[in-house]
Amino acid sequence: MAKSKLVEANEKIAEKVVDTYKKIEDTVVGGYTKIEDAFVDRYLTKDGETLEEAKARLKREHDTLE
């Protein structure tokens, strides 16, 4: 049975909405990550510690508190 034009149009609209949402989500998450990295680098790293090491240390400290 062939799909009606209305069903096909709705599927195209739904696909476009989902794609647009994913782009917005990626942009927001990327922006948050940049801000988080800058904060950790500036305020939470210890002497000679890299950003990745500081994030790993903070995660370990957080996990031990739970």
N, C-alpha and C positions, 0 to 999 in steps of 0.2 A: 504494500500500500504506500503510495507516494505521500510525502509530507506536504502539508499545506504551506503556502507562502508565509502565513502568519507564524507558524511554528519555526520555519527557517529564519525568519526575521528575528524572532525572540532569541533563538540560539546565537545568532550573530551579535545581538545586543549584549547577551549574557557574557559571551566570550570577550567582548571589548571592555565590559565593566570589570571583569576579573583581571584582565591584562593591565588595565589602568590602576586598579587597586594594588596589584603586585609592584608596579613601578613606584607608586607613592610609598608603599611599605618599605621597599628597598632604599628609597631616598631618606626616609625618616630614620630607619635603623642605621644607615650609613652615617648620617649626621650625628646621631646619638653616640655612636662608637667613636667618632672623632673627638667629641667633647669629653667622653669618658677617658679616652687615652690621654688627652691633654691634661685633665685633672689629675689622673694617677701619676703621670710623669712629673708634673709640677709639685704636687703636694704629698704624695704617698710613697715615692721611691726613697730608698735608703741609699747611703753612700755607695757608689759604684754599681748599683743595681739597675738592670735594664727594665724597660717597661714590661716585657713579658714575664720576667722574674718577679717583679712586684705584683703583677696581677695573679700569678700562681701562688705567691705567698699570701696575698689577701684572701684568695679562695680557700687555701688550706686553713687559715685562721678562722674564716667564717664557718667552715665545715666542722671545726672542732667545737665551736660554740653551740652547735645544734644538738 
